[in-house]
Amino acid sequence: MQRDFKSLLDNTAYPALKRPRRRARWAGLAAGLTLFAAAGLLFTDTDADADANRGTADSALLENNLSGDARITLPLTLPGGITHEAIEATFAAESAASTEPEIDWQVETVRSGDSLARIFSRLRISPQQLDRLMRTGKDTAILKRIMPGQTLKFDVQDGELQQLVVEIDRLNTLHIQREGEDFGTRTATRELETRITNASGKISSSLFLAGMDAGLSDNLVMELAGIFGWDVDFALDIREGDHFTLLYEEKYLDGEKLRDGDILAAEFSNRGKTYRALRYTDASGRSDYYTPDGKSMRKAFIRTPVDFARISSRFGKRYHPTLKKRKNHHGVDYAAPRGTPIKAAGDGKIVHLGRKGGYGKTIIIQHGGKYSTLYAHMSNYNRKLRRGARVKQGQTIGYVGSTGRSTGPHLHYEFRVNGVHRNPLTVKLPTAAPIQAKYRADFLAKTRVLVSQLDMLTSTTVAANEHVE
Ligand SMILES: [Zn+2]
């Protein structure tokens, strides 16, 4: 074992720093973007804009206009459901109230320096009523914090407050109603409208750039990487030409997008190998991603034990990681800026924490009886960790450095099965439990439409690519 380690400690020259092979290959590949434009044919037609490969679909129907003539429309049942009814019900309730002929709503916009007492006095409502209103319960506490510009709707009859409607924020409205001598309250929450969108991208320099070109937020790109991070090492494995397609939700209010929702289905093609993931929520409310045949996407180990966003992002091409192929080198080196977080590849127990010869500051984690992982050259450990401590998968255990025999900041990572070094990039990893048998039929039924959507999106992408090339 000692000899094993020694052989690993040979001069760690980092081609990433000295000879940026991948960068050279990636240079000037903007041409790859024209493929996006071609993909744009799928949804728009002539507009060869980088955004053109995105299609926005109605929430109840997913429509894609294929090459401008064949239109395929598929009904889509989604976990979580679409809630037009709820939104309409809220509107109906309000408009029913506001169209009652005998109600003469007085709309007050809160002015600077206003208090509720002042507004009540403007409307000639007695302070006693305000008093009673404020004693109604915790819901009315919001009235103490009214802000200039906020709108209050009053229904006052013969000096008696009958109803008060307060817009708490864009989503929530407080309704106060007279109930005899007292007041009752209820809060109406508008539900966001969910729209399903799709996007595709092809990687020419980095996943983040490809995501940006496809109109995805960095968060969504991270989520995409998280879904496939069990199979694909996003720091070392990504190649020019890798491509992805995803269907995801967008949350809207009054026709305006507020945020992204969940990724519902995605495909990632890495070095010619294609992975697919489908989101499924079981009857107990648990959501996770599965392969189309119901296997879990999760594995006992993540492929990338460093925060890959820090090394393959648009910020530092200098730090492209490289895979060391030299003989006797039993690990993988991730060149990364000093201080980049290092993550535990899997749940386990720390069996070594400390300096280890040429390895410098090193942590070894034992994962059950069979597997162990080693992380070397750290600048620092996570201060909370000690030998014997249990760690969770993805937990930060330390930071990239250059301690020990090392010529530049990098993580040296080793993966062992039954004490034997294995290539962490290719070793077969144990998977999490597949979809439960009792949910299998439901899973297949609910994900069928997602699969056909992916089929359609990806097959037409290929067709468009072929047309261009
Ligand atoms: Zn190494």
Residues whose N, C-alpha, C, O or C-beta is under 5 A from the ligand:
A	BS01	ZN	G331 V332 D333 H412
